[in-house]
Each structure stands twice: as structure tokens, then as C-alpha cells.
Amino acid sequence: MPCARHAEPELLARVADELSAGRIVGWVDGACELGPRALGHRSILAAPRDAAMRDKLNRSIKFREEFRPFAPAVPIEAASSYFDLPPGGERLGRFMSGVFPVRREWRDRLAAVTHVDGTARVQTVERAMAPRFHALLEEVGRRTGIPVLPNTSFNLAGEPIVNHVAEAYSTFRRSGIDLLVCGPALVAKKRAAQKGPEEAVA
């Protein structure tokens, strides 16, 4: 399958393009994460606009019940535009520690992350805490008008969250994830690949 190394702006642009086109991305960046939430270092990312994406993530990636929702990640400075946050909600959302209403005018375009009661477990992303993930959300926003991505932990049902690159690659190969990003490297399955002169076969 094609593998390539990209400079940072090129990689973020490519990943944002793929997400905007409906691809599912395994995202490995920096140190591993511990605890009950994936906050942008060991994450599976996708487009938020379609409830069918939620169903696909549950069926083909997480292998779990179809009703289970996914958390929306959004730059902290844009969060109140899409979610009805109470005072202090932006800070509470840094660790996905609160559930807030999705603003009614955005629910159709954020169907993959909106619960049946119109709420979402929001992750507000600060540039200082996760600069690369924050930059990716901004790139997605420039393409789609909505800097929001469903963010779920990088693991399959019954398995721990991935730690090393080898574990991420194994999970990528055994699931419906289309692309894998580990630092500057991007690996694409054939159905998601866009051939270019800089790409080599892994």
C-alpha cells in the first residue's frame, strides 16, 4: 500500500482533503495517551456531517453497537459557535468532561456527533495543548466551513488504545480505516490512495 513522508503543511492539507472527502483517518501524534479519552494523540478521525459515518465507524472500525455516538473535537475558540456551552464549558470540554447541546442550526451538518437528544460530548482543543491536532481542525474548517471532527480512541472493540506505531499499523490493517498518519508519514490503503511521484510502496 502507498506510503509517503510529507512536510507538515502538505501533510495537514492532504489529511484535511481526505477527511473532507469522507475518508477515515488513524491519527498518531506525539506521546501515547492514558485514561478514558483520546484527545488527539491516538485517535480515529472522520467527517461529522452524516449519520451514516457514525454507523460506519461503529460497524467497520470500532465493531460495537450502532447507537453509540462519537465526540466532536473543535478548536476551543470556535466551540461556542456550534455548541451551547455554559460559562466555563470551554475549559470543561478540554478533557471531554461535559455533554452540551449542539446548536439547533448545526445538528443536520453534525449528525455523526449529535446524540438522539441533541447533545454531544464536546472536546475543545487548545492550540497550546495539541498544536498539530488544532492545526488539522483549522485546515478542515477552511475546506468545509466546519472545523469539527468526530474523535474516538484508536483501538478496536476489546483492545487497548494503540501505543506504538506497529500497533497502530496492525489496527489500521484489520479495520476499515482508510489512512494512517504517524508523525510525518502517511500510509493509504489502495482505495483511498492518490498516486503521486513522492509515494512509495510500503
Secondary structure by P-SEA (a helix, b strand, c coil): cccccccaaaaaaaaaaaaaabbbbbccccccccccccccccbbbbbcccaaaaaaaacccccccccbbbbbbcccccccccccccccccccccccccccccccccccccccccccccccbbbbbbccccaaaaaaaaaaaaacccccccccccccccccccccaaaaaaaaaaccccbbbcccbbbbcccccccccccccc
